Amino acid sequence: MKQEVIQELSTAELIERLDEERKQLTRLRLNHAVSPLENPNKIKNYRRTIARMLTELHKRKTTEAAKEQSTAAVNKK
């Protein structure tokens, strides 16, 4: 999944997709342990997609916290 697609998702959709991607990665790892996958690079791709999603979630949380902090600072004045 590309970064542009991840950025377009809402936070709720992003969390839902992240959960699905983690489950799929677990399935791939188990299948690979039992019998080698035809393309083991799929595991790497899922890991990277999960990392992109986590990065986007973290970015959204930090920008939200920064907005709240600036709003609180303005309200104190």
C-alpha positions in Angstrom: 0.0 0.0 0.0 1.4 3.4 -1.0 1.8 6.3 1.3 -0.7 8.4 -0.6 -3.4 5.8 -0.1 -2.6 5.6 3.6 -2.9 9.3 4.0 -6.3 9.4 2.4 -7.8 6.9 4.9 -9.6 8.2 8.0 -8.1 7.3 11.3 -10.7 4.7 12.1 -10.2 3.1 8.7 -6.5 3.2 9.2 -6.7 1.4 12.5 -9.0 -1.2 11.0 -6.6 -1.8 8.0 -3.6 -1.9 10.4 -5.3 -4.7 12.3 -6.0 -6.6 9.1 -2.4 -6.2 7.9 -1.0 -7.5 11.2 -3.3 -10.6 11.0 -2.2 -11.2 7.4 1.5 -10.9 8.3 1.0 -13.4 11.1 -0.6 -15.8 8.7 2.2 -15.4 6.2 4.8 -16.0 8.8 3.1 -19.2 10.0 2.7 -20.4 6.5 6.3 -19.7 5.8 7.4 -21.6 8.8 5.4 -24.7 7.7 6.3 -24.5 4.1 8.4 -21.9 2.3 6.4 -19.2 0.5 6.7 -18.8 -3.2 7.6 -15.2 -2.7 9.0 -14.5 0.8 9.4 -10.8 -0.1 5.6 -10.5 0.7 6.6 -10.7 4.4 8.9 -7.7 4.0 6.2 -5.8 2.1 3.6 -6.3 4.8 6.1 -5.2 7.5 6.8 -2.0 5.6 3.1 -1.3 5.0 2.5 -1.8 8.8 5.3 0.6 9.5 3.9 3.2 7.1 0.5 2.9 8.8 2.0 3.2 12.3 4.0 6.3 11.1 0.9 7.9 9.8 -1.0 7.2 13.0 1.8 8.7 15.1 2.0 11.7 12.8 -1.8 12.3 13.3 -1.6 12.0 17.0 1.3 14.4 17.4 -0.3 17.0 15.1 -3.5 16.7 17.1 -1.7 17.1 20.4 0.2 20.1 19.0 -3.1 21.7 18.0 -4.6 21.1 21.4 -1.5 22.5 23.1 -1.6 25.7 20.9 -5.3 26.0 21.6 -4.7 25.7 25.3 -2.0 28.3 25.1 -4.2 30.8 23.3 -7.1 30.2 25.8 -4.8 31.1 28.7 -3.9 34.5 27.3 
